[in-house]
Amino acid sequence: MGAPVDRHQVHARWLRFSKQPRLDLLVMPGVIANILVAILAAMLLVAATGDFRSRTIPNWLNASIALSAIPFWWMTGLALWPEVAVQVAVAAAVLLLFALAFHFGAMGGGDVKMVAALALWLPPGAVLKLLVIMSLAGGALTLAMLVRHKMTKSQGQLEIPYGAAIAFGGLWLISERYLNQFG
């Protein structure tokens, strides 16, 4: 059968544009993964800001969050089976769970898509942390907005920009990756 094939050598051959690769990604997968995480953080901030301003999270932004998980998986070395399959299954379960919340009017559709897209980036244990953190942040946000709504004697339905709570949870987990190394 021959010697086992090194997965990194296969990736290196695939990435070459000529005989000599212009960018040797084998020495930089961590750097590229960090750049992708920084892009995710920026997208979460854009989503939170947009949700505060207009109470909507655009589909293109949620799709960008979801699709950019694919190169992140590749750069972090996740195997298609079972790791990527588990990521997709957990994200699908999150989507179904929060689709119920949408059905009952507790969340907007953009919020549901955003939390599912973010779940694609996180291992299953971290998804549970995300749900707890975003629930606590969402509860605090709801309480603050309810107090403001009552104090200003505003009329109409109170709309919570829950995308901000989701982004807060995602940013919290992203920051743990970098800040916990000092603790």
C-alpha positions as CSV (number, residue, x, y, z in Angstrom):
1,M,0.0,0.0,0.0
2,G,2.9,2.4,0.6
3,A,3.6,4.9,3.3
4,P,0.7,6.8,4.9
5,V,-0.1,10.1,3.2
6,D,0.6,13.2,5.4
7,R,-2.5,15.3,5.3
8,H,-0.4,18.5,5.4
9,Q,1.5,17.4,2.3
10,V,-1.8,16.9,0.4
11,H,-3.0,20.4,1.4
12,A,0.4,21.8,0.3
13,R,0.1,20.2,-3.1
14,W,-3.4,21.5,-3.5
15,L,-2.4,25.0,-2.6
16,R,0.5,25.3,-5.0
17,F,0.0,27.7,-7.9
18,S,3.3,26.7,-9.5
19,K,6.2,24.4,-8.6
20,Q,7.1,26.6,-5.7
21,P,4.1,27.8,-3.6
22,R,3.8,31.5,-3.4
23,L,2.4,31.3,0.1
24,D,3.4,28.3,2.2
25,L,0.2,27.9,4.3
26,L,1.7,25.0,6.2
27,V,3.7,27.3,8.4
28,M,0.9,29.7,8.8
29,P,-2.4,27.9,9.4
30,G,-2.6,29.4,12.9
31,V,-2.1,32.9,11.5
32,I,-4.8,32.4,8.8
33,A,-7.2,30.9,11.4
34,N,-6.6,34.0,13.6
35,I,-7.3,36.3,10.7
36,L,-10.6,34.4,10.0
37,V,-11.5,34.7,13.7
38,A,-10.8,38.5,13.5
39,I,-13.1,38.6,10.4
40,L,-15.8,36.8,12.4
41,A,-15.4,39.3,15.2
42,A,-15.9,42.1,12.8
43,M,-18.9,40.5,11.2
44,L,-20.4,40.0,14.7
45,L,-19.9,43.7,15.5
46,V,-21.5,44.7,12.2
47,A,-24.5,42.5,12.9
48,A,-24.9,43.9,16.4
49,T,-24.6,47.5,15.2
50,G,-27.1,46.9,12.4
51,D,-29.5,45.1,14.7
52,F,-29.4,48.0,17.1
53,R,-30.0,50.5,14.3
54,S,-32.6,48.8,12.2
55,R,-33.7,45.6,14.1
56,T,-32.5,43.5,11.2
57,I,-29.6,41.3,10.4
58,P,-29.1,41.0,6.7
59,N,-29.1,37.5,5.1
60,W,-25.8,38.2,3.3
61,L,-24.1,38.8,6.6
62,N,-25.5,35.6,8.2
63,A,-24.5,33.7,5.1
64,S,-21.0,35.2,5.3
65,I,-20.7,34.1,8.9
66,A,-21.8,30.6,8.0
67,L,-19.7,30.2,4.9
68,S,-16.5,31.6,6.4
69,A,-16.6,28.8,8.9
70,I,-15.5,26.4,6.1
71,P,-12.0,27.8,5.6
72,F,-11.7,28.1,9.4
73,W,-12.4,24.4,9.7
74,W,-9.8,23.7,7.1
75,M,-7.2,25.9,8.7
76,T,-7.8,24.4,12.1
77,G,-7.5,20.8,10.7
78,L,-11.0,19.6,11.4
79,A,-11.6,16.3,9.7
80,L,-14.7,16.0,7.5
81,W,-15.8,13.0,9.5
82,P,-16.8,13.2,12.3
83,E,-15.7,16.8,13.4
84,V,-17.2,18.8,10.6
85,A,-20.3,16.6,10.5
86,V,-20.7,17.2,14.3
87,Q,-20.3,21.0,13.7
88,V,-23.0,21.0,11.1
89,A,-25.4,18.8,13.2
90,V,-25.0,21.0,16.2
91,A,-25.7,24.1,14.1
92,A,-28.7,22.5,12.6
93,A,-30.0,21.6,16.1
94,V,-29.5,25.2,17.2
95,L,-31.3,26.4,14.0
96,L,-34.3,24.1,14.8
97,L,-34.4,25.1,18.5
98,F,-34.4,28.8,17.7
99,A,-36.8,28.4,14.8
100,L,-39.3,27.4,17.5
101,A,-38.5,30.7,19.3
102,F,-39.1,32.5,16.0
103,H,-42.4,30.6,15.5
104,F,-43.7,31.9,18.8
105,G,-42.5,35.5,18.1
106,A,-39.7,35.4,20.7
107,M,-36.9,36.1,18.2
108,G,-36.5,37.5,14.7
109,G,-35.5,35.4,11.7
110,G,-32.1,37.1,11.4
111,D,-31.3,36.3,15.0
112,V,-32.1,32.7,14.5
113,K,-29.9,32.5,11.4
114,M,-27.1,34.3,13.1
115,V,-26.9,32.0,16.2
116,A,-26.9,29.0,13.9
117,A,-24.2,30.5,11.7
118,L,-22.1,31.3,14.7
119,A,-22.6,27.7,16.0
120,L,-20.8,26.5,12.9
121,W,-17.6,28.1,14.3
122,L,-17.8,26.5,17.8
123,P,-17.2,23.1,19.2
124,P,-20.3,21.6,20.8
125,G,-19.3,22.5,24.4
126,A,-18.7,26.1,23.4
127,V,-22.1,26.2,21.7
128,L,-23.6,25.5,25.1
129,K,-21.6,28.3,26.6
130,L,-22.7,30.6,23.8
131,L,-26.4,29.8,24.6
132,V,-25.9,30.5,28.3
133,I,-23.9,33.8,27.7
134,M,-26.2,35.1,25.0
135,S,-29.3,34.2,27.1
136,L,-27.9,36.2,30.1
137,A,-26.9,39.1,27.9
138,G,-30.3,39.0,26.1
139,G,-32.1,39.0,29.5
140,A,-30.0,42.0,30.7
141,L,-30.6,43.8,27.3
142,T,-34.4,43.0,27.5
143,L,-34.6,44.4,31.0
144,A,-32.7,47.5,30.2
145,M,-34.8,48.2,27.1
146,L,-38.0,47.5,29.0
147,V,-37.0,50.0,31.7
148,R,-36.1,52.6,29.0
149,H,-39.4,51.8,27.2
150,K,-41.4,52.4,30.4
151,M,-39.4,55.5,31.5
152,T,-39.9,57.2,28.1
153,K,-43.5,56.1,28.0
154,S,-43.0,54.8,24.5
155,Q,-45.9,53.5,22.5
156,G,-45.9,50.3,20.5
157,Q,-44.3,46.9,20.6
158,L,-40.9,46.7,22.3
159,E,-38.4,45.1,19.9
160,I,-35.2,43.7,21.3
161,P,-32.0,43.7,19.1
162,Y,-31.2,40.1,20.2
163,G,-28.4,40.0,17.6
164,A,-26.4,42.2,20.0
165,A,-26.7,39.5,22.7
166,I,-25.7,36.8,20.2
167,A,-22.7,38.9,19.1
168,F,-21.8,39.5,22.7
169,G,-21.8,35.8,23.4
170,G,-19.7,35.1,20.3
171,L,-17.2,37.8,21.1
172,W,-17.0,36.6,24.7
173,L,-16.0,33.1,23.5
174,I,-13.6,34.4,20.9
175,S,-11.9,36.6,23.5
176,E,-11.5,33.6,25.8
177,R,-9.3,31.9,23.3
178,Y,-6.8,34.7,23.5
179,L,-7.2,36.1,27.0
180,N,-7.3,32.8,28.9
181,Q,-3.7,32.1,28.0
182,F,-2.7,34.7,30.6
183,G,-4.8,33.3,33.4
